Amino acid sequence: MSAPDFVVAIPARYHSSRLPGKPLALIAGEPMVVHVARRALAAGARQAWVATDDQRIADALAGLEGIQVAMTAAGHASGTDRLAECAAIAGWSDDTVVVNLQGDEPFAPAAGIVAVATALVQQQTPMATLATPVADAPVLFDPNVVKVVRDAGGRALYFSRAPIPWPRDAFAVDRSRLPAGNHWLRHIGIYAYRAGFLRQFAAMPAGGLEQLESLEQLRVLEAGHAIAVGLAPQAFPPGIDTAEDLARANAWLAAQ
Protein backbone atom coordinates (compact mmCIF):
# COMPACT_ATOMS: atom_id res chain seq x y z
CA MET A 1 0.00 0.00 0.00
CA SER A 2 1.31 3.46 -0.91
CA ALA A 3 1.56 6.13 1.76
CA PRO A 4 -1.82 7.70 2.52
CA ASP A 5 -2.65 11.37 2.11
CA PHE A 6 -2.23 13.03 5.51
CA VAL A 7 -1.58 16.28 7.32
CA VAL A 8 0.60 16.82 10.38
CA ALA A 9 -0.37 19.00 13.34
CA ILE A 10 2.21 19.92 15.97
CA PRO A 11 1.01 21.22 19.36
CA ALA A 12 3.57 23.71 20.69
CA ARG A 13 2.70 25.35 24.01
CA TYR A 14 5.20 27.92 25.23
CA HIS A 15 4.99 27.24 28.95
CA SER A 16 6.56 24.04 30.28
CA SER A 17 7.20 23.36 33.95
CA ARG A 18 10.41 21.41 33.33
CA LEU A 19 11.81 23.41 30.41
CA PRO A 20 10.30 26.92 30.11
CA GLY A 21 9.94 28.09 26.52
CA LYS A 22 10.67 24.57 25.30
CA PRO A 23 9.57 25.01 21.65
CA LEU A 24 12.12 27.81 21.29
CA ALA A 25 15.00 25.95 22.95
CA LEU A 26 17.92 25.91 20.54
CA ILE A 27 19.18 22.69 18.99
CA ALA A 28 22.18 23.18 16.73
CA GLY A 29 21.35 26.88 16.72
CA GLU A 30 17.70 26.55 15.64
CA PRO A 31 14.50 26.45 17.73
CA MET A 32 13.25 22.95 18.56
CA VAL A 33 9.87 23.65 16.91
CA VAL A 34 11.66 24.31 13.60
CA HIS A 35 13.33 20.89 13.76
CA VAL A 36 9.96 19.22 14.48
CA ALA A 37 8.28 21.06 11.61
CA ARG A 38 11.00 19.90 9.23
CA ARG A 39 10.35 16.28 10.28
CA ALA A 40 6.71 16.72 9.24
CA LEU A 41 7.75 18.05 5.84
CA ALA A 42 10.30 15.25 5.40
CA ALA A 43 7.52 12.70 5.90
CA GLY A 44 5.59 14.06 2.93
CA ALA A 45 2.65 15.59 4.75
CA ARG A 46 0.22 17.41 2.46
CA GLN A 47 0.03 20.17 5.04
CA ALA A 48 2.02 20.82 8.21
CA TRP A 49 0.58 23.05 10.92
CA VAL A 50 1.96 24.20 14.25
CA ALA A 51 -0.76 24.91 16.82
CA THR A 52 0.58 27.36 19.38
CA ASP A 53 -0.52 29.87 22.00
CA ASP A 54 2.43 32.24 21.72
CA GLN A 55 3.43 34.74 19.05
CA ARG A 56 7.12 34.09 19.71
CA ILE A 57 6.70 30.54 18.43
CA ALA A 58 4.85 31.78 15.34
CA ASP A 59 7.65 34.28 14.72
CA ALA A 60 10.28 31.51 14.94
CA LEU A 61 8.49 29.68 12.11
CA ALA A 62 8.12 32.71 9.86
CA GLY A 63 9.71 32.08 6.51
CA LEU A 64 9.80 28.28 6.89
CA GLU A 65 8.26 27.21 3.61
CA GLY A 66 5.39 24.74 3.85
CA ILE A 67 4.59 25.40 7.53
CA GLN A 68 1.37 27.09 8.61
CA VAL A 69 0.61 28.37 12.11
CA ALA A 70 -2.68 28.20 14.01
CA MET A 71 -2.87 30.66 16.91
CA THR A 72 -4.92 28.77 19.50
CA ALA A 73 -6.27 29.59 22.94
CA ALA A 74 -3.86 29.59 25.87
CA GLY A 75 -6.17 27.70 28.21
CA HIS A 76 -6.30 24.29 26.53
CA ALA A 77 -5.90 21.42 28.98
CA SER A 78 -4.10 19.15 26.50
CA GLY A 79 -2.46 18.98 23.12
CA THR A 80 -5.53 17.14 21.81
CA ASP A 81 -7.75 20.09 22.66
CA ARG A 82 -5.28 22.43 20.97
CA LEU A 83 -5.25 20.30 17.81
CA ALA A 84 -9.05 20.18 17.71
CA GLU A 85 -9.02 23.99 17.52
CA CYS A 86 -6.28 23.78 14.88
CA ALA A 87 -8.48 21.44 12.81
CA ALA A 88 -11.26 24.04 12.89
CA ILE A 89 -8.88 26.85 11.90
CA ALA A 90 -7.40 24.75 9.07
CA GLY A 91 -10.86 23.73 7.85
CA TRP A 92 -10.06 20.03 7.56
CA SER A 93 -12.92 17.76 6.51
CA ASP A 94 -14.00 15.01 8.89
CA ASP A 95 -12.19 12.31 6.92
CA THR A 96 -8.80 14.10 6.81
CA VAL A 97 -6.01 11.96 8.29
CA VAL A 98 -4.27 14.05 10.95
CA VAL A 99 -0.95 12.99 12.52
CA ASN A 100 -0.31 14.48 15.96
CA LEU A 101 3.46 14.95 16.13
CA GLN A 102 4.55 16.16 19.57
CA GLY A 103 6.40 19.46 19.64
CA ASP A 104 9.28 17.97 21.65
CA GLU A 105 10.18 15.27 19.10
CA PRO A 106 12.83 16.98 16.94
CA PHE A 107 14.32 13.68 15.77
CA ALA A 108 11.10 11.79 14.96
CA PRO A 109 11.84 9.59 11.92
CA ALA A 110 9.88 10.42 8.79
CA ALA A 111 9.14 6.71 8.31
CA GLY A 112 7.43 6.61 11.70
CA ILE A 113 5.20 9.57 10.84
CA VAL A 114 4.11 7.80 7.66
CA ALA A 115 3.66 4.50 9.54
CA VAL A 116 1.12 5.87 12.02
CA ALA A 117 -0.97 7.39 9.22
CA THR A 118 -0.78 4.08 7.35
CA ALA A 119 -1.88 2.11 10.42
CA LEU A 120 -4.97 4.31 10.74
CA VAL A 121 -5.98 3.81 7.13
CA GLN A 122 -5.20 0.09 6.96
CA GLN A 123 -6.97 -0.78 10.22
CA GLN A 124 -9.88 1.56 9.51
CA THR A 125 -9.95 2.69 13.12
CA PRO A 126 -10.74 6.21 14.36
CA MET A 127 -7.29 6.49 15.96
CA ALA A 128 -3.83 4.92 15.63
CA THR A 129 -0.47 5.01 17.36
CA LEU A 130 2.88 3.19 17.35
CA ALA A 131 4.86 0.90 19.63
CA THR A 132 8.25 -0.77 19.74
CA PRO A 133 9.47 -3.92 21.55
CA VAL A 134 10.72 -3.65 25.12
CA ALA A 135 14.22 -5.07 25.33
CA ASP A 136 14.95 -5.26 29.06
CA ALA A 137 13.28 -5.51 32.47
CA PRO A 138 14.21 -2.02 33.81
CA VAL A 139 12.31 -0.44 30.92
CA LEU A 140 9.29 -2.64 31.59
CA PHE A 141 9.24 -1.64 35.26
CA ASP A 142 9.77 2.10 34.62
CA PRO A 143 6.45 3.93 35.26
CA ASN A 144 7.56 6.75 32.95
CA VAL A 145 7.57 4.25 30.08
CA VAL A 146 4.04 3.51 28.88
CA LYS A 147 3.36 -0.07 27.87
CA VAL A 148 0.64 -1.32 25.53
CA VAL A 149 -0.96 -4.72 24.95
CA ARG A 150 -2.49 -5.47 21.54
CA ASP A 151 -5.05 -7.99 20.39
CA ALA A 152 -4.36 -10.47 17.58
CA GLY A 153 -5.48 -7.89 15.02
CA GLY A 154 -3.06 -5.21 16.19
CA ARG A 155 -5.53 -3.08 18.13
CA ALA A 156 -4.90 -1.80 21.63
CA LEU A 157 -6.33 -3.75 24.54
CA TYR A 158 -4.83 -1.49 27.22
CA PHE A 159 -2.13 1.09 27.91
CA SER A 160 -0.47 1.24 31.31
CA ARG A 161 2.47 2.56 33.27
CA ALA A 162 2.55 -0.85 34.95
CA PRO A 163 4.55 -3.81 33.53
CA ILE A 164 1.97 -5.51 31.32
CA PRO A 165 1.49 -8.31 30.48
CA TRP A 166 2.76 -9.85 33.74
CA PRO A 167 4.59 -13.19 33.30
CA ARG A 168 3.46 -14.69 36.57
CA ASP A 169 5.63 -17.80 36.76
CA ALA A 170 8.82 -16.23 35.37
CA PHE A 171 8.65 -13.12 37.58
CA ALA A 172 7.95 -15.26 40.63
CA VAL A 173 11.50 -16.53 40.18
CA ASP A 174 13.42 -13.58 38.66
CA ARG A 175 12.36 -10.01 37.86
CA SER A 176 15.79 -8.82 36.74
CA ARG A 177 15.37 -10.00 33.15
CA LEU A 178 12.61 -10.63 30.67
CA PRO A 179 11.66 -14.21 29.84
CA ALA A 180 11.71 -15.30 26.20
CA GLY A 181 8.76 -14.49 24.00
CA ASN A 182 8.88 -10.82 22.96
CA HIS A 183 5.52 -10.12 24.62
CA TRP A 184 6.17 -6.50 25.64
CA LEU A 185 5.66 -3.25 23.76
CA ARG A 186 6.60 0.30 24.68
CA HIS A 187 4.13 2.90 23.49
CA ILE A 188 5.45 5.73 21.31
CA GLY A 189 3.49 8.95 21.76
CA ILE A 190 2.61 9.74 18.16
CA TYR A 191 -1.03 9.55 17.05
CA ALA A 192 -3.17 9.68 13.94
CA TYR A 193 -6.90 10.30 13.75
CA ARG A 194 -9.55 11.31 11.30
CA ALA A 195 -10.23 15.00 11.90
CA GLY A 196 -13.84 14.27 12.76
CA PHE A 197 -12.78 11.88 15.50
CA LEU A 198 -10.17 14.34 16.76
CA ARG A 199 -12.98 16.81 17.42
CA GLN A 200 -15.05 14.06 19.05
CA PHE A 201 -12.11 12.97 21.22
CA ALA A 202 -11.51 16.51 22.49
CA ALA A 203 -15.19 16.80 23.45
CA MET A 204 -15.26 13.54 25.46
CA PRO A 205 -15.15 13.82 29.25
CA ALA A 206 -12.04 12.41 30.88
CA GLY A 207 -12.54 8.76 31.85
CA GLY A 208 -11.74 7.11 35.15
CA LEU A 209 -8.89 5.06 33.69
CA GLU A 210 -7.37 8.15 32.08
CA GLN A 211 -7.38 9.96 35.41
CA LEU A 212 -6.01 6.94 37.27
CA GLU A 213 -3.03 6.37 34.93
CA SER A 214 -2.67 9.93 33.59
CA LEU A 215 -2.89 8.56 30.04
CA GLU A 216 -5.20 10.48 27.72
CA GLN A 217 -5.48 7.65 25.18
CA LEU A 218 -7.33 5.54 27.76
CA ARG A 219 -10.28 7.92 27.33
CA VAL A 220 -10.72 6.49 23.84
CA LEU A 221 -10.59 2.84 24.91
CA GLU A 222 -12.88 3.39 27.89
CA ALA A 223 -15.44 5.01 25.59
CA GLY A 224 -15.40 1.89 23.40
CA HIS A 225 -13.39 3.12 20.41
CA ALA A 226 -10.59 1.16 18.74
CA ILE A 227 -6.96 2.28 18.53
CA ALA A 228 -4.69 0.63 15.95
CA VAL A 229 -1.15 0.03 17.22
CA GLY A 230 1.46 -0.28 14.48
CA LEU A 231 5.08 -1.25 15.02
CA ALA A 232 7.53 1.59 14.52
CA PRO A 233 9.68 0.93 11.42
CA GLN A 234 12.71 2.51 13.08
CA ALA A 235 13.72 3.87 16.46
CA PHE A 236 12.27 7.08 17.82
CA PRO A 237 14.97 8.93 19.77
CA PRO A 238 13.75 10.19 23.17
CA GLY A 239 11.78 13.43 23.23
CA ILE A 240 13.10 16.51 25.01
CA ASP A 241 11.54 17.34 28.37
CA THR A 242 14.40 18.76 30.45
CA ALA A 243 17.53 20.89 30.17
CA GLU A 244 19.56 17.67 30.46
CA ASP A 245 17.67 16.18 27.48
CA LEU A 246 18.40 19.33 25.52
CA ALA A 247 22.12 19.13 26.32
CA ARG A 248 22.21 15.48 25.22
CA ALA A 249 20.44 16.35 21.96
CA ASN A 250 22.98 19.04 21.14
CA ALA A 251 25.87 16.75 22.02
CA TRP A 252 24.41 13.99 19.84
CA LEU A 253 24.04 16.32 16.85
CA ALA A 254 27.54 17.67 17.32
CA ALA A 255 28.89 14.12 17.18
CA GLN A 256 27.14 13.26 13.92
C-alpha positions as CSV (number, residue, x, y, z in Angstrom):
1,M,0.0,0.0,0.0
2,S,1.3,3.5,-0.9
3,A,1.6,6.1,1.8
4,P,-1.8,7.7,2.5
5,D,-2.7,11.4,2.1
6,F,-2.2,13.0,5.5
7,V,-1.6,16.3,7.3
8,V,0.6,16.8,10.4
9,A,-0.4,19.0,13.3
10,I,2.2,19.9,16.0
11,P,1.0,21.2,19.4
12,A,3.6,23.7,20.7
13,R,2.7,25.3,24.0
14,Y,5.2,27.9,25.2
15,H,5.0,27.2,29.0
16,S,6.6,24.0,30.3
17,S,7.2,23.4,33.9
18,R,10.4,21.4,33.3
19,L,11.8,23.4,30.4
20,P,10.3,26.9,30.1
21,G,9.9,28.1,26.5
22,K,10.7,24.6,25.3
23,P,9.6,25.0,21.7
24,L,12.1,27.8,21.3
25,A,15.0,26.0,23.0
26,L,17.9,25.9,20.5
27,I,19.2,22.7,19.0
28,A,22.2,23.2,16.7
29,G,21.4,26.9,16.7
30,E,17.7,26.5,15.6
31,P,14.5,26.5,17.7
32,M,13.2,23.0,18.6
33,V,9.9,23.7,16.9
34,V,11.7,24.3,13.6
35,H,13.3,20.9,13.8
36,V,10.0,19.2,14.5
37,A,8.3,21.1,11.6
38,R,11.0,19.9,9.2
39,R,10.3,16.3,10.3
40,A,6.7,16.7,9.2
41,L,7.7,18.1,5.8
42,A,10.3,15.2,5.4
43,A,7.5,12.7,5.9
44,G,5.6,14.1,2.9
45,A,2.6,15.6,4.8
46,R,0.2,17.4,2.5
47,Q,0.0,20.2,5.0
48,A,2.0,20.8,8.2
49,W,0.6,23.1,10.9
50,V,2.0,24.2,14.2
51,A,-0.8,24.9,16.8
52,T,0.6,27.4,19.4
53,D,-0.5,29.9,22.0
54,D,2.4,32.2,21.7
55,Q,3.4,34.7,19.1
56,R,7.1,34.1,19.7
57,I,6.7,30.5,18.4
58,A,4.8,31.8,15.3
59,D,7.6,34.3,14.7
60,A,10.3,31.5,14.9
61,L,8.5,29.7,12.1
62,A,8.1,32.7,9.9
63,G,9.7,32.1,6.5
64,L,9.8,28.3,6.9
65,E,8.3,27.2,3.6
66,G,5.4,24.7,3.9
67,I,4.6,25.4,7.5
68,Q,1.4,27.1,8.6
69,V,0.6,28.4,12.1
70,A,-2.7,28.2,14.0
71,M,-2.9,30.7,16.9
72,T,-4.9,28.8,19.5
73,A,-6.3,29.6,22.9
74,A,-3.9,29.6,25.9
75,G,-6.2,27.7,28.2
76,H,-6.3,24.3,26.5
77,A,-5.9,21.4,29.0
78,S,-4.1,19.1,26.5
79,G,-2.5,19.0,23.1
80,T,-5.5,17.1,21.8
81,D,-7.7,20.1,22.7
82,R,-5.3,22.4,21.0
83,L,-5.2,20.3,17.8
84,A,-9.0,20.2,17.7
85,E,-9.0,24.0,17.5
86,C,-6.3,23.8,14.9
87,A,-8.5,21.4,12.8
88,A,-11.3,24.0,12.9
89,I,-8.9,26.8,11.9
90,A,-7.4,24.8,9.1
91,G,-10.9,23.7,7.9
92,W,-10.1,20.0,7.6
93,S,-12.9,17.8,6.5
94,D,-14.0,15.0,8.9
95,D,-12.2,12.3,6.9
96,T,-8.8,14.1,6.8
97,V,-6.0,12.0,8.3
98,V,-4.3,14.0,11.0
99,V,-1.0,13.0,12.5
100,N,-0.3,14.5,16.0
101,L,3.5,14.9,16.1
102,Q,4.5,16.2,19.6
103,G,6.4,19.5,19.6
104,D,9.3,18.0,21.6
105,E,10.2,15.3,19.1
106,P,12.8,17.0,16.9
107,F,14.3,13.7,15.8
108,A,11.1,11.8,15.0
109,P,11.8,9.6,11.9
110,A,9.9,10.4,8.8
111,A,9.1,6.7,8.3
112,G,7.4,6.6,11.7
113,I,5.2,9.6,10.8
114,V,4.1,7.8,7.7
115,A,3.7,4.5,9.5
116,V,1.1,5.9,12.0
117,A,-1.0,7.4,9.2
118,T,-0.8,4.1,7.3
119,A,-1.9,2.1,10.4
120,L,-5.0,4.3,10.7
121,V,-6.0,3.8,7.1
122,Q,-5.2,0.1,7.0
123,Q,-7.0,-0.8,10.2
124,Q,-9.9,1.6,9.5
125,T,-9.9,2.7,13.1
126,P,-10.7,6.2,14.4
127,M,-7.3,6.5,16.0
128,A,-3.8,4.9,15.6
129,T,-0.5,5.0,17.4
130,L,2.9,3.2,17.4
131,A,4.9,0.9,19.6
132,T,8.2,-0.8,19.7
133,P,9.5,-3.9,21.5
134,V,10.7,-3.6,25.1
135,A,14.2,-5.1,25.3
136,D,14.9,-5.3,29.1
137,A,13.3,-5.5,32.5
138,P,14.2,-2.0,33.8
139,V,12.3,-0.4,30.9
140,L,9.3,-2.6,31.6
141,F,9.2,-1.6,35.3
142,D,9.8,2.1,34.6
143,P,6.4,3.9,35.3
144,N,7.6,6.7,33.0
145,V,7.6,4.2,30.1
146,V,4.0,3.5,28.9
147,K,3.4,-0.1,27.9
148,V,0.6,-1.3,25.5
149,V,-1.0,-4.7,24.9
150,R,-2.5,-5.5,21.5
151,D,-5.1,-8.0,20.4
152,A,-4.4,-10.5,17.6
153,G,-5.5,-7.9,15.0
154,G,-3.1,-5.2,16.2
155,R,-5.5,-3.1,18.1
156,A,-4.9,-1.8,21.6
157,L,-6.3,-3.7,24.5
158,Y,-4.8,-1.5,27.2
159,F,-2.1,1.1,27.9
160,S,-0.5,1.2,31.3
161,R,2.5,2.6,33.3
162,A,2.6,-0.9,34.9
163,P,4.5,-3.8,33.5
164,I,2.0,-5.5,31.3
165,P,1.5,-8.3,30.5
166,W,2.8,-9.8,33.7
167,P,4.6,-13.2,33.3
168,R,3.5,-14.7,36.6
169,D,5.6,-17.8,36.8
170,A,8.8,-16.2,35.4
171,F,8.6,-13.1,37.6
172,A,7.9,-15.3,40.6
173,V,11.5,-16.5,40.2
174,D,13.4,-13.6,38.7
175,R,12.4,-10.0,37.9
176,S,15.8,-8.8,36.7
177,R,15.4,-10.0,33.1
178,L,12.6,-10.6,30.7
179,P,11.7,-14.2,29.8
180,A,11.7,-15.3,26.2
181,G,8.8,-14.5,24.0
182,N,8.9,-10.8,23.0
183,H,5.5,-10.1,24.6
184,W,6.2,-6.5,25.6
185,L,5.7,-3.3,23.8
186,R,6.6,0.3,24.7
187,H,4.1,2.9,23.5
188,I,5.4,5.7,21.3
189,G,3.5,8.9,21.8
190,I,2.6,9.7,18.2
191,Y,-1.0,9.5,17.1
192,A,-3.2,9.7,13.9
193,Y,-6.9,10.3,13.8
194,R,-9.5,11.3,11.3
195,A,-10.2,15.0,11.9
196,G,-13.8,14.3,12.8
197,F,-12.8,11.9,15.5
198,L,-10.2,14.3,16.8
199,R,-13.0,16.8,17.4
200,Q,-15.0,14.1,19.0
201,F,-12.1,13.0,21.2
202,A,-11.5,16.5,22.5
203,A,-15.2,16.8,23.4
204,M,-15.3,13.5,25.5
205,P,-15.2,13.8,29.2
206,A,-12.0,12.4,30.9
207,G,-12.5,8.8,31.9
208,G,-11.7,7.1,35.2
209,L,-8.9,5.1,33.7
210,E,-7.4,8.1,32.1
211,Q,-7.4,10.0,35.4
212,L,-6.0,6.9,37.3
213,E,-3.0,6.4,34.9
214,S,-2.7,9.9,33.6
215,L,-2.9,8.6,30.0
216,E,-5.2,10.5,27.7
217,Q,-5.5,7.6,25.2
218,L,-7.3,5.5,27.8
219,R,-10.3,7.9,27.3
220,V,-10.7,6.5,23.8
221,L,-10.6,2.8,24.9
222,E,-12.9,3.4,27.9
223,A,-15.4,5.0,25.6
224,G,-15.4,1.9,23.4
225,H,-13.4,3.1,20.4
226,A,-10.6,1.2,18.7
227,I,-7.0,2.3,18.5
228,A,-4.7,0.6,16.0
229,V,-1.2,0.0,17.2
230,G,1.5,-0.3,14.5
231,L,5.1,-1.3,15.0
232,A,7.5,1.6,14.5
233,P,9.7,0.9,11.4
234,Q,12.7,2.5,13.1
235,A,13.7,3.9,16.5
236,F,12.3,7.1,17.8
237,P,15.0,8.9,19.8
238,P,13.7,10.2,23.2
239,G,11.8,13.4,23.2
240,I,13.1,16.5,25.0
241,D,11.5,17.3,28.4
242,T,14.4,18.8,30.5
243,A,17.5,20.9,30.2
244,E,19.6,17.7,30.5
245,D,17.7,16.2,27.5
246,L,18.4,19.3,25.5
247,A,22.1,19.1,26.3
248,R,22.2,15.5,25.2
249,A,20.4,16.3,22.0
250,N,23.0,19.0,21.1
251,A,25.9,16.7,22.0
252,W,24.4,14.0,19.8
253,L,24.0,16.3,16.8
254,A,27.5,17.7,17.3
255,A,28.9,14.1,17.2
256,Q,27.1,13.3,13.9
